[in-house]
Amino acid sequence: MRERFVQKGLETALNRAKPSRFRNRVIDGENEAHLIALTCGNASAGRSRCTLGLLGQRMVELGYV
């Protein structure tokens, strides 16, 4: 931040720049809702919580992605 202030001024240092790249969404809203439901549900047997890998695998098994 200090470097931005020195090089580009106060206004630039205080206001963040908009991201220069745009990423397309990988899943749509309906699949995102399914993912959230899986995340909030109970974890697999023998686990205290789900990992991203397990969530991804489960989404494929259920045919969402």
N, CA, C and O of each residue as an XYZ file, in Angstrom:
260
protein
N       0.828     -1.176      0.000
C       0.000      0.000      0.000
C       0.881      1.251      0.000
O       0.602      2.231     -0.691
N       1.929      1.188      0.780
C       2.834      2.330      0.840
C       3.446      2.598     -0.532
O       3.576      3.747     -0.954
N       3.819      1.524     -1.218
C       4.423      1.656     -2.543
C       3.424      2.255     -3.539
O       3.785      3.110     -4.348
N       2.161      1.800     -3.474
C       1.130      2.371     -4.342
C       0.929      3.848     -4.061
O       0.747      4.644     -4.983
N       0.962      4.217     -2.780
C       0.796      5.622     -2.417
C       1.911      6.471     -3.004
O       1.659      7.541     -3.558
N       3.148      5.992     -2.883
C       4.291      6.764     -3.378
C       4.263      6.846     -4.907
O       4.534      7.904     -5.475
N       3.938      5.738     -5.569
C       3.998      5.715     -7.026
C       2.776      6.327     -7.703
O       2.906      6.981     -8.737
N       1.583      6.122     -7.128
C       0.372      6.520     -7.848
C      -0.525      7.501     -7.113
O      -1.516      7.965     -7.677
N      -0.201      7.830     -5.864
C      -0.973      8.835     -5.164
C      -1.958      8.273     -4.156
O      -2.174      7.064     -4.075
N      -2.549      9.175     -3.393
C      -3.434      8.830     -2.291
C      -4.705      8.128     -2.765
O      -5.105      7.114     -2.193
N      -5.334      8.658     -3.798
C      -6.596      8.086     -4.269
C      -6.437      6.623     -4.682
O      -7.284      5.794     -4.349
N      -5.386      6.303     -5.388
C      -5.141      4.930     -5.824
C      -4.818      4.031     -4.643
O      -5.227      2.870     -4.624
N      -4.099      4.540     -3.668
C      -3.739      3.738     -2.505
C      -4.961      3.399     -1.663
O      -5.028      2.318     -1.077
N      -5.926      4.308     -1.596
C      -7.108      4.075     -0.776
C      -8.170      3.230     -1.474
O      -8.902      2.495     -0.811
N      -8.264      3.320     -2.779
C      -9.282      2.588     -3.540
C      -8.650      1.431     -4.288
O      -7.708      1.610     -5.059
N      -9.175      0.257     -4.053
C      -8.657     -0.917     -4.742
C      -9.037     -0.891     -6.210
O     -10.095     -0.380     -6.579
N      -8.184     -1.434     -7.028
C      -8.466     -1.541     -8.452
C      -9.396     -2.729     -8.695
O      -9.363     -3.709     -7.951
N     -10.215     -2.641     -9.727
C     -11.067     -3.754    -10.097
C     -10.195     -4.869    -10.668
O      -9.160     -4.592    -11.276
N     -10.594     -6.107    -10.483
C      -9.805     -7.214    -11.027
C      -9.648     -7.079    -12.542
O     -10.585     -6.698    -13.244
N      -8.472     -7.392    -13.025
C      -8.195     -7.232    -14.447
C      -8.663     -8.427    -15.268
O      -8.753     -8.337    -16.492
N      -8.961     -9.543    -14.610
C      -9.432    -10.700    -15.354
C     -10.809    -11.120    -14.849
O     -11.176    -10.864    -13.702
N     -11.534    -11.749    -15.704
C     -12.880    -12.204    -15.374
C     -12.909    -13.712    -15.532
O     -12.460    -14.240    -16.549
N     -13.434    -14.410    -14.536
C     -13.523    -15.862    -14.598
C     -14.973    -16.276    -14.748
O     -15.857    -15.775    -14.053
N     -15.199    -17.189    -15.659
C     -16.541    -17.738    -15.814
C     -16.832    -18.686    -14.660
O     -15.933    -19.348    -14.141
N     -18.075    -18.743    -14.274
C     -18.480    -19.644    -13.195
C     -18.377    -21.074    -13.688
O     -18.724    -21.378    -14.829
N     -17.896    -21.946    -12.817
C     -17.742    -23.350    -13.170
C     -19.067    -24.087    -13.010
O     -19.390    -24.967    -13.808
N     -19.831    -23.731    -11.987
C     -21.135    -24.361    -11.774
C     -22.206    -23.279    -11.716
O     -21.930    -22.125    -11.391
N     -23.421    -23.673    -12.035
C     -24.519    -22.707    -12.005
C     -25.141    -22.642    -10.613
O     -24.698    -23.335     -9.698
N     -26.141    -21.832    -10.461
C     -26.761    -21.607     -9.158
C     -27.392    -22.855     -8.565
O     -27.319    -23.072     -7.355
N     -28.016    -23.684     -9.413
C     -28.660    -24.898     -8.922
C     -27.626    -25.878     -8.365
O     -27.817    -26.452     -7.293
N     -26.531    -26.063     -9.106
C     -25.470    -26.963     -8.628
C     -24.762    -26.395     -7.413
O     -24.316    -27.146     -6.546
N     -24.656    -25.084     -7.342
C     -24.058    -24.458     -6.161
C     -24.918    -24.727     -4.923
O     -24.393    -24.941     -3.831
N     -26.239    -24.714     -5.101
C     -27.144    -25.025     -3.989
C     -26.958    -26.470     -3.530
O     -26.978    -26.746     -2.331
N     -26.779    -27.382     -4.468
C     -26.522    -28.781     -4.116
C     -25.202    -28.912     -3.358
O     -25.107    -29.659     -2.384
N     -24.191    -28.184     -3.812
C     -22.888    -28.220     -3.143
C     -22.990    -27.696     -1.713
O     -22.403    -28.274     -0.798
N     -23.717    -26.625     -1.520
C     -23.895    -26.058     -0.178
C     -24.639    -27.047      0.717
O     -24.296    -27.220      1.887
N     -25.657    -27.690      0.157
C     -26.404    -28.680      0.937
C     -25.498    -29.840      1.347
O     -25.581    -30.318      2.479
N     -24.637    -30.294      0.441
C     -23.696    -31.361      0.784
C     -22.720    -30.909      1.863
O     -22.400    -31.665      2.780
N     -22.252    -29.679      1.747
C     -21.287    -29.146      2.706
C     -21.901    -29.024      4.094
O     -21.239    -29.315      5.090
N     -23.146    -28.602      4.169
C     -23.806    -28.405      5.458
C     -24.317    -29.708      6.064
O     -24.639    -29.759      7.251
N     -24.390    -30.753      5.258
C     -24.878    -32.036      5.750
C     -23.817    -32.752      6.567
O     -22.752    -32.206      6.856
N     -24.132    -33.978      6.930
C     -23.200    -34.787      7.708
C     -22.040    -35.258      6.840
O     -22.201    -35.524      5.649
N     -20.887    -35.353      7.454
C     -19.698    -35.835      6.755
C     -19.788    -37.348      6.591
O     -20.608    -38.010      7.226
N     -18.937    -37.872      5.735
C     -18.897    -39.318      5.518
C     -18.548    -40.031      6.813
O     -17.999    -39.434      7.738
N     -18.868    -41.303      6.865
C     -18.592    -42.102      8.063
C     -17.100    -42.090      8.362
O     -16.280    -42.278      7.463
N     -16.756    -41.872      9.605
C     -15.357    -41.860     10.027
C     -14.656    -40.533      9.827
O     -13.450    -40.441     10.054
N     -15.369    -39.510      9.412
C     -14.754    -38.192      9.184
C     -15.505    -37.140      9.979
O     -16.716    -37.232     10.179
N     -14.763    -36.140     10.428
C     -15.404    -35.065     11.172
C     -15.927    -33.969     10.243
O     -16.867    -33.255     10.594
N     -15.317    -33.832      9.050
C     -15.781    -32.860      8.061
C     -15.374    -33.300      6.666
O     -14.512    -34.163      6.499
N     -15.996    -32.705      5.681
C     -15.722    -33.062      4.288
C     -14.519    -32.288      3.770
O     -14.273    -31.156      4.188
N     -13.780    -32.891      2.871
C     -12.704    -32.194      2.178
C     -13.221    -31.767      0.811
O     -14.264    -32.243      0.362
N     -12.499    -30.877      0.152
C     -12.913    -30.445     -1.181
C     -12.920    -31.617     -2.154
O     -13.790    -31.715     -3.020
N     -11.950    -32.498     -2.004
C     -11.893    -33.668     -2.870
C     -13.101    -34.564     -2.702
O     -13.673    -35.029     -3.688
N     -13.497    -34.813     -1.461
C     -14.669    -35.643     -1.198
C     -15.943    -34.980     -1.700
O     -16.824    -35.648     -2.242
N     -16.044    -33.660     -1.518
C     -17.223    -32.949     -2.020
C     -17.301    -33.031     -3.534
O     -18.373    -33.256     -4.094
N     -16.171    -32.849     -4.195
C     -16.138    -32.941     -5.650
C     -16.507    -34.325     -6.130
O     -17.271    -34.475     -7.083
N     -15.969    -35.335     -5.474
C     -16.270    -36.716     -5.832
C     -17.764    -37.010     -5.651
O     -18.382    -37.659     -6.496
N     -18.325    -36.536     -4.565
C     -19.751    -36.760     -4.286
C     -20.634    -36.043     -5.308
O     -21.667    -36.578     -5.711
N     -20.239    -34.834     -5.732
C     -21.000    -34.107     -6.750
C     -21.010    -34.882     -8.062
O     -22.024    -34.918     -8.758
N     -19.876    -35.504     -8.402
C     -19.809    -36.308     -9.629
C     -20.661    -37.559     -9.482
O     -21.388    -37.924    -10.406
N     -20.580    -38.228     -8.318
C     -21.366    -39.431     -8.086
C     -22.865    -39.160     -8.209
O     -23.608    -39.990     -8.733
N     -23.300    -38.016     -7.733
C     -24.724    -37.673     -7.786
C     -25.156    -37.132     -9.147
O     -26.344    -36.918     -9.389
N     -24.185    -36.911    -10.032
C     -24.492    -36.456    -11.386
C     -24.742    -34.967    -11.534
O     -25.321    -34.530    -12.528
N     -24.310    -34.181    -10.550
C     -24.494    -32.730    -10.632
C     -23.485    -32.080    -11.556
O     -23.785    -31.063    -12.181
N     -22.302    -32.645    -11.652
C     -21.262    -32.118    -12.551
C     -20.657    -33.248    -13.329
O     -19.762    -33.026    -14.144
